[in-house]
Amino acid sequence: MRLTIPILVPEKIAEATFKTDVRFKTKAKVTKRTVDVSEAFGIGVDEEHHFVVYDNFTVEINKGNIVYITGDSGSGKSLLLKELATSMLNNGNSEFGRIITDREVERKIDSEKPIIEQVGRNTNEAINILSIAGLNEAFLMLRKYSELSDGQKYRFRLAKMIDSGANTWMMDEFASVLDRTTAKVVAYTIQKAARRLGRTLIVATTHTDLERDLNPNLRIFKHFGFKVDVKYRKVNSVKPCSLLRKVIIEKGSKRDFEELEQFHYRHGSLIIKAIYRAVLDGKVTGVIVYASPYLNLRARSVVLPQFTGKTTPEHARKINKHFVRIARVVVDPKYRSIGLGVKLVKDTLARVGYPYVEILAVMGQYNPFAVKAGMLNVPMEFYANYDKGYLTAVKRLQEIGFSPDMFSSKIHNLRVLKHLSKNTINEVKHLIVSHFISAKFRKPGLKEKVLEGDLGAIASALAGHRLPYAYAVWKNQKYRKCPAPIFLARTPKR
C-alpha cells in the first residue's frame, strides 16, 4: 500500500512549494524462503514493514525553471516526476499552465507521415519549430518519424512539445537510450528551447553527466531510501554546449566538404576560395566553404553602392578583390543546434582574408546563424526584388489553381496544368516567361520549351521560382579604407 500526500502551497507569483510524503507498507507472505530470509537478517516475517521513499520532502520550483532529477536507478525519480505533475494538475496552479509529458507527445506522432507535416499551422511555422529543435536540415524535414535516428526522434518530440503550446514539459528516462554525445546535444537543445519560450522543463534520468548542458536552476539527486540532495542555482545566461569547448576550427579540404555535402540541401558547382572544418574528438563535424562572390547583387548595391556597376572585366576584378561569399555551412545533423554553425562562421570570417564577407541563404530566414556570428543582417525590405508584376503573377496563378506554397513541386504543378484549358495554359506560359524565368540562371532552352507549351517545362520553370533569401555582410576592420555598409541610413525600398 502506498500513502502519498502531495501539497502545493503558492508562495508568490510564478513560484510554488511542493511537499511530498511517499512510503510503502508491505507484509511478506509466509513461505519457507521468506521465513529463511527473515531469520537470516533478524526481521519478523509476520511484521508489517515501512519503506520510506520521500519523507516530507519539500522543494521550490519557479515558473520557467529547468529541473534536473537524477540519482540511483530505482530510487524514486520517476515517482517524484509523477507526484510533481499530480500536484500541479490537482491544485490548479496557473503559473505552470498546461502540462505535457513525453508519453503524451509520443501518442500524438504519426510514424508514417513526414515530420514537416506534423507541426505548425503552415510551412514557415513548421520550419521554425523544427529549427528550434535542431531539425533544420532540409531532407530531414521530409522524412517520416519512423525513418529518424533515436537522437532525431528525441528532437522531434521536443518539436511536438513546442507545437503543443503546453507551459510545462516533463520527460522521464530522459536521453537514456542515446549515446552520451547525442544525449548532451539533446539536453542542450531542449533547455535552450525551453528558456527561449519561457517554458518549465522537468526531466528525470539516471545519467549524471548532463548538468552542464541542461544548466538547471534546480538539481535534485535521489539516493536509495529517503535521502534527497537539492541544489538551487542562479542561472544568469545560457552557457555554450559542453561539446563546443572541445571543437577545433582548422583549415579543411574539398574532401572534408564532400563527406558532409550530402547533408546540405542545395548542390551546384562552386569556385572555392577556402574551406575550414570543425573537428571534435578527431571527427569532422562541420565545414564552411568560401567561394567567389556574385558580380551583381541588389542587396549589395543597396548597402555598398560603391560596388555597383556594369558587368565588365574591370568590375569583376574589383568585386573578386573585395568580396568572398559563404557558399556552404554544413553541420553533421547529430550536432545541429549547439552553435557549431555560428562558431564556424565567427572563427573564420577574419581568417579568410577579404575586406567583405557575404552570405545569401534561404534557410537564413529560419536559422540566423550568420547574424549570431557577428555578420550584419540587411532587412529584406531594403533589397527584395519581388516587384508588383511578380506579386500580381503569383496572385493570378493562385486564382487559376496553383498553390504558392507548392510551387517548388513539379508534380503539383503538372497536376494543375493537366486540368487547364488551352487558353489558360497560354496565360500561364506568359506569366512564367515574364516573371519566373531568370535570364541569369535559367536552364538552356527552358524559355523556348515553355513558349512551345511543353507542360514539363512549364512545371519546371514554376518550380524554379525565385526564393526569398536572407542577406548578411561582414566588414573586416583590418581594411580601414573600405567603406562600411550604410543601409541603416536609408529608407526601405518599396
PLY file of the C-alpha trace (Angstrom):
ply
format ascii 1.0
element vertex 494
property float x
property float y
property float z
element edge 493
property int vertex1
property int vertex2
end_header
0.00 0.00 0.00
1.28 3.48 -0.78
0.41 6.64 1.16
1.03 9.88 -0.73
0.33 13.41 0.44
1.27 15.92 -2.24
0.78 19.51 -1.07
1.06 22.59 -3.28
1.36 25.90 -1.46
1.55 29.01 -3.66
4.18 31.36 -2.20
4.17 34.17 -4.76
3.55 34.67 -8.45
5.37 32.08 -10.57
6.72 30.17 -7.55
5.36 27.19 -5.62
6.48 24.87 -2.82
5.90 21.17 -3.40
5.79 18.86 -0.38
5.75 15.12 -0.93
5.49 12.23 1.51
5.65 8.79 -0.08
6.02 5.49 1.79
5.07 1.87 1.18
3.54 -0.56 3.70
4.48 -4.17 2.99
3.88 -7.51 4.66
5.53 -10.61 3.24
3.59 -13.78 2.54
4.78 -16.59 4.83
6.71 -19.21 2.85
9.80 -21.26 3.64
12.01 -18.79 1.75
10.53 -15.66 3.36
10.98 -17.26 6.78
14.61 -18.16 5.92
15.32 -14.55 4.84
13.61 -13.11 7.94
15.62 -15.35 10.26
18.91 -14.66 8.43
18.51 -10.86 8.70
16.73 -10.74 12.06
13.41 -9.30 10.91
9.95 -10.58 11.78
8.20 -12.34 8.90
4.77 -11.54 10.39
5.50 -7.83 10.91
4.35 -5.01 8.65
7.32 -3.06 7.26
7.52 0.56 6.11
9.67 1.63 3.17
10.02 5.41 3.01
10.74 6.91 -0.41
10.10 10.59 0.40
9.83 11.79 3.99
8.01 15.13 3.79
10.35 16.19 1.00
9.92 19.87 0.11
11.15 21.64 -3.00
10.53 25.07 -4.54
10.05 25.42 -8.29
9.63 28.67 -10.21
7.82 29.09 -13.49
10.36 28.77 -16.32
12.82 26.70 -14.23
14.85 23.83 -15.65
14.68 20.97 -13.13
17.14 18.07 -13.34
16.14 14.99 -11.32
18.85 12.36 -11.23
20.23 9.68 -8.92
20.37 5.96 -8.32
18.36 3.62 -10.52
15.16 2.56 -8.73
15.45 5.30 -6.11
12.16 7.03 -6.96
12.95 9.64 -9.62
10.00 8.70 -11.84
7.78 8.68 -8.77
8.77 12.25 -7.93
8.09 13.33 -11.51
4.59 11.88 -11.29
3.95 13.48 -7.90
5.01 16.89 -9.19
2.69 16.52 -12.20
-0.19 15.42 -9.95
0.38 18.35 -7.58
0.45 20.86 -10.39
-2.70 19.48 -12.01
-4.79 18.88 -8.91
-4.12 22.22 -7.29
-4.93 24.33 -10.32
-1.74 26.35 -10.21
-1.99 28.68 -13.20
1.70 29.64 -13.16
2.66 26.24 -14.54
-0.20 26.14 -17.05
-0.85 23.06 -19.14
1.48 20.11 -18.59
2.59 17.70 -21.29
4.72 14.57 -20.88
6.92 12.78 -23.38
4.50 9.85 -23.35
1.62 12.11 -24.38
3.78 13.56 -27.15
4.66 10.12 -28.49
0.98 9.17 -28.74
0.37 12.19 -30.99
3.05 11.27 -33.53
2.21 9.63 -36.86
5.18 7.36 -37.61
4.49 7.23 -41.36
3.93 10.92 -42.01
6.68 13.44 -43.00
7.67 15.41 -39.90
7.22 18.74 -41.73
3.50 17.86 -41.89
3.16 17.20 -38.15
3.95 20.59 -36.59
2.98 24.19 -37.22
-0.01 25.84 -38.84
1.87 26.48 -42.09
5.22 25.76 -43.74
7.04 28.76 -42.25
5.88 27.96 -38.72
6.76 24.27 -39.16
10.30 25.11 -40.34
10.77 27.49 -37.41
9.65 24.87 -34.87
11.82 22.14 -36.39
14.78 24.55 -36.48
14.41 25.34 -32.78
14.51 21.60 -32.11
17.66 21.18 -34.21
15.95 19.51 -37.17
16.78 22.23 -39.70
18.25 20.03 -42.42
16.01 20.18 -45.47
15.99 16.48 -46.41
15.45 15.56 -42.76
12.23 17.58 -42.68
10.84 15.41 -45.48
11.47 12.12 -43.66
8.91 10.09 -41.76
9.26 9.78 -37.97
9.93 6.05 -38.41
12.96 6.88 -40.58
14.68 9.05 -37.95
17.52 8.03 -35.65
16.93 7.83 -31.88
18.51 11.25 -31.42
16.39 12.79 -34.19
13.25 11.23 -32.68
14.06 12.90 -29.37
14.41 16.23 -31.16
11.10 15.71 -32.94
9.37 15.00 -29.62
10.69 18.36 -28.48
9.27 19.93 -31.65
5.89 18.38 -30.81
6.17 19.73 -27.26
6.84 23.21 -28.62
3.91 22.87 -31.03
1.57 21.70 -28.25
1.57 25.13 -26.61
1.92 23.47 -23.18
3.62 25.55 -20.49
5.36 22.73 -18.63
7.30 19.90 -20.25
8.04 16.66 -18.35
10.33 13.91 -19.62
11.07 10.62 -17.83
14.09 8.39 -18.58
15.47 11.44 -20.32
18.03 10.61 -23.05
18.52 7.15 -21.55
18.69 5.34 -24.90
21.10 7.80 -26.51
24.87 7.69 -26.72
26.38 10.24 -24.35
27.41 12.70 -27.06
23.91 12.79 -28.56
22.42 13.00 -25.05
24.44 16.16 -24.36
23.35 17.70 -27.66
19.69 16.92 -26.96
19.96 18.20 -23.36
21.42 21.47 -24.60
18.80 21.81 -27.34
15.87 21.18 -25.01
16.92 23.61 -22.27
17.71 26.30 -24.86
14.26 25.91 -26.44
12.53 25.92 -23.03
14.31 29.10 -21.96
13.69 30.80 -25.28
9.96 30.11 -24.99
9.67 30.64 -21.22
8.61 27.04 -20.52
9.17 24.99 -17.38
11.19 21.82 -18.10
11.44 18.91 -15.66
13.45 15.82 -16.62
14.34 12.63 -14.75
17.25 10.34 -15.61
19.87 8.11 -14.00
22.59 9.86 -16.02
24.54 12.47 -14.07
26.63 13.87 -16.93
24.05 16.33 -18.30
24.24 19.08 -15.70
26.40 21.47 -17.71
24.27 21.15 -20.85
20.91 21.30 -19.09
22.22 24.19 -16.97
19.41 23.61 -14.44
18.02 26.08 -11.92
17.38 23.13 -9.66
19.23 19.82 -9.38
17.67 17.01 -7.34
19.74 13.91 -6.58
17.73 11.00 -5.19
19.54 8.35 -3.15
18.15 4.98 -2.11
15.95 5.35 0.95
14.54 8.80 1.66
17.71 10.89 1.37
17.48 13.64 -1.26
20.10 16.26 -2.13
18.78 19.52 -3.57
20.91 22.22 -5.18
19.44 25.55 -6.25
21.39 27.57 -8.80
21.04 31.09 -10.09
21.25 30.91 -13.88
22.11 34.26 -15.40
22.63 33.19 -19.00
22.66 30.20 -21.34
26.10 28.61 -21.35
27.66 27.19 -24.52
27.24 23.46 -25.05
29.99 21.47 -23.32
30.92 19.83 -26.63
31.59 23.19 -28.25
34.57 23.82 -25.95
36.33 20.82 -27.45
35.75 21.79 -31.11
38.80 22.83 -33.14
38.35 25.01 -36.24
41.13 24.45 -38.78
41.90 24.52 -42.49
39.93 21.89 -44.35
39.90 20.33 -47.77
37.46 19.59 -50.56
37.36 16.01 -49.32
36.03 17.22 -45.94
33.29 19.11 -47.77
32.41 16.14 -49.97
31.97 13.90 -46.91
29.34 16.26 -45.45
27.83 17.62 -48.68
25.06 15.01 -48.51
23.62 16.94 -45.55
23.26 20.20 -47.50
20.00 20.99 -49.25
21.50 22.72 -52.31
24.10 21.50 -54.76
25.99 23.00 -57.67
29.46 23.88 -58.88
31.49 26.39 -56.86
34.70 28.32 -57.41
36.09 27.58 -53.98
38.34 30.13 -52.25
38.80 28.43 -48.87
37.44 25.58 -46.74
37.58 25.29 -42.96
36.44 22.35 -40.88
35.21 21.76 -37.33
36.83 18.78 -35.61
35.50 17.15 -32.42
37.40 14.24 -30.90
39.10 13.60 -34.25
35.86 13.60 -36.25
34.90 16.25 -38.84
31.54 17.54 -37.64
31.09 20.59 -39.87
32.56 22.59 -42.76
32.34 26.12 -44.10
33.06 26.81 -47.76
34.04 30.24 -49.04
33.53 30.81 -52.77
33.66 33.52 -55.44
31.03 36.24 -54.99
28.20 37.06 -57.37
29.22 40.00 -59.55
25.96 41.91 -59.07
23.57 41.74 -56.13
20.71 44.09 -55.42
21.25 43.69 -51.67
24.89 44.69 -52.01
24.11 47.67 -54.22
21.78 48.99 -51.51
24.25 48.76 -48.61
27.50 49.29 -50.55
26.61 51.37 -53.63
30.32 51.94 -54.33
30.45 48.40 -55.71
27.56 48.75 -58.15
28.45 48.63 -61.82
28.03 47.01 -65.19
29.40 43.50 -65.61
32.74 44.37 -67.17
36.14 42.70 -66.63
37.20 45.67 -64.51
34.07 45.42 -62.35
34.59 41.65 -61.98
38.18 42.18 -60.78
37.01 44.79 -58.27
34.31 42.54 -56.81
36.57 39.48 -56.62
39.26 41.51 -54.90
36.98 42.85 -52.16
34.34 40.16 -51.63
34.13 36.49 -50.77
30.91 34.56 -50.28
29.98 31.96 -47.69
28.58 29.37 -50.07
28.08 26.42 -47.72
27.86 25.87 -43.99
27.25 22.18 -43.40
26.94 20.60 -39.96
26.54 16.90 -39.25
22.85 16.50 -38.21
23.94 14.93 -34.92
25.50 18.23 -33.84
22.79 20.62 -35.01
21.62 23.45 -32.72
24.62 23.54 -30.35
26.11 26.60 -32.06
28.56 24.82 -34.36
27.43 26.74 -37.44
27.87 30.03 -35.57
31.35 29.01 -34.46
32.38 28.02 -37.99
31.39 31.44 -39.29
32.67 33.51 -36.36
36.08 31.82 -36.19
36.80 32.08 -39.92
35.48 35.49 -41.04
38.82 37.24 -40.48
40.89 34.20 -41.37
39.69 34.07 -44.96
41.36 37.45 -45.57
38.91 39.59 -47.59
37.56 43.10 -46.84
33.95 41.85 -47.04
32.25 38.52 -46.47
28.70 37.97 -47.76
26.10 35.29 -47.34
22.81 34.66 -49.12
20.79 31.84 -47.61
17.18 30.77 -47.98
17.39 28.95 -44.62
18.85 32.12 -43.10
15.26 33.29 -42.60
14.72 30.49 -40.10
18.18 29.99 -38.62
20.08 33.32 -38.43
23.43 31.72 -37.56
25.41 34.28 -39.60
23.94 37.18 -37.65
24.70 35.41 -34.37
28.30 35.11 -35.57
28.57 38.89 -35.97
27.50 39.50 -39.56
25.24 42.46 -40.30
21.74 41.46 -41.32
20.18 43.57 -44.07
16.36 43.52 -43.73
14.71 42.06 -46.81
12.57 45.13 -47.40
15.74 47.03 -48.36
16.52 44.84 -51.34
13.67 42.40 -52.06
13.23 42.21 -55.82
9.66 40.95 -55.78
8.13 43.69 -57.91
4.42 44.34 -58.28
4.31 42.38 -61.53
5.73 39.28 -59.86
3.30 39.55 -56.92
0.40 40.06 -59.35
1.52 36.95 -61.30
1.62 34.89 -58.10
-1.89 36.04 -57.20
-3.20 35.16 -60.67
-1.57 31.70 -60.60
-3.20 31.11 -57.24
-6.61 32.06 -58.72
-6.00 29.58 -61.57
-5.43 26.75 -59.07
-1.71 26.70 -58.18
-0.65 26.82 -54.53
2.26 29.24 -53.90
3.39 27.01 -51.05
3.70 24.14 -53.55
5.37 25.97 -56.47
8.59 24.04 -55.80
6.82 20.74 -56.51
6.90 19.85 -60.20
4.34 17.08 -59.50
1.90 19.63 -58.04
2.38 21.99 -60.98
1.82 19.22 -63.55
-1.31 18.06 -61.74
-2.81 21.55 -62.03
-1.68 22.06 -65.65
-3.33 18.86 -66.85
-6.73 20.22 -65.86
-6.40 23.63 -67.51
-7.83 24.77 -70.84
-5.56 25.70 -73.75
-6.26 29.41 -73.27
-5.44 29.26 -69.56
-2.20 27.35 -70.26
-1.23 30.12 -72.69
-1.84 32.67 -69.94
0.30 30.63 -67.51
3.09 30.41 -70.12
3.32 34.18 -70.45
3.14 34.79 -66.70
6.05 32.38 -66.19
8.17 33.77 -69.02
7.62 37.34 -67.81
8.11 36.86 -64.09
9.52 33.44 -63.17
12.41 32.71 -65.54
15.69 34.39 -64.65
17.88 35.03 -67.71
20.94 34.61 -65.49
20.14 31.21 -64.02
17.66 29.50 -66.32
18.47 26.20 -67.96
19.37 26.43 -71.69
16.29 26.24 -73.88
13.83 26.40 -70.98
12.11 29.59 -72.16
11.68 28.20 -75.66
10.13 24.96 -74.36
7.75 26.91 -72.12
6.59 29.02 -75.07
6.07 25.83 -77.12
3.61 24.65 -74.45
5.72 21.81 -73.02
3.90 21.07 -69.73
7.01 19.55 -68.16
9.00 22.70 -68.94
6.23 24.93 -67.56
6.12 22.88 -64.35
9.92 23.00 -64.04
10.08 26.77 -64.64
7.47 27.36 -61.96
9.33 25.03 -59.58
12.46 27.11 -60.11
10.80 30.34 -58.99
12.74 32.92 -57.05
13.01 32.10 -53.36
13.25 34.77 -50.65
16.71 34.75 -49.14
18.39 36.40 -46.17
21.42 38.58 -46.92
24.13 39.47 -44.42
27.52 41.14 -44.79
30.61 41.48 -42.60
33.36 44.09 -42.92
36.88 43.19 -41.87
38.09 46.07 -39.66
41.63 45.41 -40.86
40.68 47.13 -44.13
40.03 50.60 -42.73
39.84 52.37 -46.09
36.93 50.22 -47.23
33.50 51.82 -46.61
31.06 50.44 -44.07
27.55 49.29 -45.08
25.09 52.22 -44.91
21.66 50.60 -45.12
20.60 51.93 -41.70
20.66 55.46 -43.08
18.40 54.55 -45.99
14.68 54.19 -46.47
13.45 50.67 -47.27
12.73 50.06 -50.96
9.00 49.87 -51.63
0 1
1 2
2 3
3 4
4 5
5 6
6 7
7 8
8 9
9 10
10 11
11 12
12 13
13 14
14 15
15 16
16 17
17 18
18 19
19 20
20 21
21 22
22 23
23 24
24 25
25 26
26 27
27 28
28 29
29 30
30 31
31 32
32 33
33 34
34 35
35 36
36 37
37 38
38 39
39 40
40 41
41 42
42 43
43 44
44 45
45 46
46 47
47 48
48 49
49 50
50 51
51 52
52 53
53 54
54 55
55 56
56 57
57 58
58 59
59 60
60 61
61 62
62 63
63 64
64 65
65 66
66 67
67 68
68 69
69 70
70 71
71 72
72 73
73 74
74 75
75 76
76 77
77 78
78 79
79 80
80 81
81 82
82 83
83 84
84 85
85 86
86 87
87 88
88 89
89 90
90 91
91 92
92 93
93 94
94 95
95 96
96 97
97 98
98 99
99 100
100 101
101 102
102 103
103 104
104 105
105 106
106 107
107 108
108 109
109 110
110 111
111 112
112 113
113 114
114 115
115 116
116 117
117 118
118 119
119 120
120 121
121 122
122 123
123 124
124 125
125 126
126 127
127 128
128 129
129 130
130 131
131 132
132 133
133 134
134 135
135 136
136 137
137 138
138 139
139 140
140 141
141 142
142 143
143 144
144 145
145 146
146 147
147 148
148 149
149 150
150 151
151 152
152 153
153 154
154 155
155 156
156 157
157 158
158 159
159 160
160 161
161 162
162 163
163 164
164 165
165 166
166 167
167 168
168 169
169 170
170 171
171 172
172 173
173 174
174 175
175 176
176 177
177 178
178 179
179 180
180 181
181 182
182 183
183 184
184 185
185 186
186 187
187 188
188 189
189 190
190 191
191 192
192 193
193 194
194 195
195 196
196 197
197 198
198 199
199 200
200 201
201 202
202 203
203 204
204 205
205 206
206 207
207 208
208 209
209 210
210 211
211 212
212 213
213 214
214 215
215 216
216 217
217 218
218 219
219 220
220 221
221 222
222 223
223 224
224 225
225 226
226 227
227 228
228 229
229 230
230 231
231 232
232 233
233 234
234 235
235 236
236 237
237 238
238 239
239 240
240 241
241 242
242 243
243 244
244 245
245 246
246 247
247 248
248 249
249 250
250 251
251 252
252 253
253 254
254 255
255 256
256 257
257 258
258 259
259 260
260 261
261 262
262 263
263 264
264 265
265 266
266 267
267 268
268 269
269 270
270 271
271 272
272 273
273 274
274 275
275 276
276 277
277 278
278 279
279 280
280 281
281 282
282 283
283 284
284 285
285 286
286 287
287 288
288 289
289 290
290 291
291 292
292 293
293 294
294 295
295 296
296 297
297 298
298 299
299 300
300 301
301 302
302 303
303 304
304 305
305 306
306 307
307 308
308 309
309 310
310 311
311 312
312 313
313 314
314 315
315 316
316 317
317 318
318 319
319 320
320 321
321 322
322 323
323 324
324 325
325 326
326 327
327 328
328 329
329 330
330 331
331 332
332 333
333 334
334 335
335 336
336 337
337 338
338 339
339 340
340 341
341 342
342 343
343 344
344 345
345 346
346 347
347 348
348 349
349 350
350 351
351 352
352 353
353 354
354 355
355 356
356 357
357 358
358 359
359 360
360 361
361 362
362 363
363 364
364 365
365 366
366 367
367 368
368 369
369 370
370 371
371 372
372 373
373 374
374 375
375 376
376 377
377 378
378 379
379 380
380 381
381 382
382 383
383 384
384 385
385 386
386 387
387 388
388 389
389 390
390 391
391 392
392 393
393 394
394 395
395 396
396 397
397 398
398 399
399 400
400 401
401 402
402 403
403 404
404 405
405 406
406 407
407 408
408 409
409 410
410 411
411 412
412 413
413 414
414 415
415 416
416 417
417 418
418 419
419 420
420 421
421 422
422 423
423 424
424 425
425 426
426 427
427 428
428 429
429 430
430 431
431 432
432 433
433 434
434 435
435 436
436 437
437 438
438 439
439 440
440 441
441 442
442 443
443 444
444 445
445 446
446 447
447 448
448 449
449 450
450 451
451 452
452 453
453 454
454 455
455 456
456 457
457 458
458 459
459 460
460 461
461 462
462 463
463 464
464 465
465 466
466 467
467 468
468 469
469 470
470 471
471 472
472 473
473 474
474 475
475 476
476 477
477 478
478 479
479 480
480 481
481 482
482 483
483 484
484 485
485 486
486 487
487 488
488 489
489 490
490 491
491 492
492 493
